[in-house]
Amino acid sequence: FFFFFQAEDGIRDAQESRGLGDVYKRQYVYCAQFSKNSNQYIAAGCSGLNEIKVFDAKNRYQSCCSMKDIKKGCFSLDFANQGNRIAFGGGNCMVQYCEIMPQNK
C-alpha cells in the first residue's frame, strides 16, 4: 500500500488544529503502521511539519498522542512486537524510539 496525504496544517484530527492562517506548508505522510500486539493504534509519520501522530482505533480513530516538531521529517516507523513503543527514523539520520502515552481527555 502507498498512501499520499497532503494537509495544510499537519495530520488533522477533530479536536486539534495547529492553524497556520495564510501560511500553507505541505505535509506528506511517508509511513504508517498498525500496532502489532492489539491493532489498537495506527501511527503515521510525515515531513513538512515533521510530526508523528498516533490514532486510537477503539476511540473512532481519534488522535490520542503526537510528537511534533521533530528536527527533520519522519520517513519510517514501526511498532515493537510487544508493548506500545515506536521506533522511527528520518532525515536526521538517527533511529529514535518512544512509548505511546495517550493524552487524558
C-alpha positions in Angstrom: 0.0 0.0 0.0 1.1 3.6 -0.7 -0.7 6.5 0.9 -0.5 10.1 -0.4 -1.7 12.7 2.0 -1.5 16.4 1.9 -2.8 18.8 4.5 -2.5 22.5 5.2 -1.8 22.2 8.9 -0.4 18.7 9.6 -2.1 15.4 10.2 -5.6 16.5 11.2 -7.9 15.3 13.9 -11.3 16.5 15.1 -10.1 18.1 18.3 -6.8 19.8 17.4 -5.6 22.0 14.6 -2.3 24.0 14.5 -3.9 26.8 12.5 -1.3 28.2 10.2 -3.5 31.0 8.9 -2.4 32.2 5.5 0.8 30.1 5.6 0.4 26.8 3.8 3.1 24.2 4.4 2.8 21.0 2.6 2.9 17.8 4.6 3.3 14.3 3.2 2.7 11.1 5.1 5.7 8.8 4.3 4.9 5.9 6.7 2.0 4.4 8.6 1.8 1.3 10.7 -0.7 -0.7 12.8 0.3 -1.7 16.3 1.3 -5.4 16.3 0.1 -6.6 19.7 -3.5 -5.4 19.5 -4.1 -3.4 16.3 -5.5 -0.7 18.7 -3.2 2.0 17.3 -2.2 3.4 13.9 0.8 5.6 13.7 1.6 7.9 10.8 4.9 9.9 10.3 5.4 12.7 7.9 7.5 15.6 6.6 6.6 19.2 6.3 5.7 20.0 9.8 7.8 17.0 10.9 5.4 15.1 13.2 4.2 11.6 14.2 0.6 11.1 15.2 -1.0 8.1 16.8 -4.7 7.3 16.3 -6.8 5.0 18.6 -8.9 2.5 16.7 -11.0 1.9 19.8 -11.9 5.5 20.0 -13.1 6.0 16.4 -9.6 6.7 15.2 -9.2 10.0 17.2 -5.7 11.2 17.7 -4.5 10.0 21.1 -0.9 11.3 21.1 1.6 13.0 18.9 5.2 14.0 18.7 5.6 17.4 17.0 8.5 19.5 15.7 10.9 16.6 15.1 14.1 18.2 13.6 13.6 16.5 10.2 10.9 14.6 8.5 9.9 11.1 9.6 10.3 8.6 6.8 10.0 5.3 8.5 8.4 3.9 11.7 7.5 0.6 13.3 5.8 -0.7 16.4 7.6 -3.0 18.8 6.3 -6.6 18.7 5.3 -6.3 22.4 4.1 -3.2 24.1 3.3 0.2 22.7 6.7 1.5 21.7 7.5 3.0 18.3 10.9 3.2 16.6 11.2 5.9 13.9 13.8 7.4 11.7 14.1 10.1 9.1 16.0 13.0 7.7 18.1 13.5 10.8 20.0 10.1 10.2 19.0 8.7 13.6 16.8 6.0 14.8 14.8 7.0 17.9 12.1 5.4 19.9 9.2 6.5 22.2 6.4 4.9 24.1 2.7 5.7 23.4 1.2 7.6 26.3 -2.3 8.6 25.4 -3.5 12.1 26.5 -6.1 12.2 29.2 -9.2 14.0 27.8 
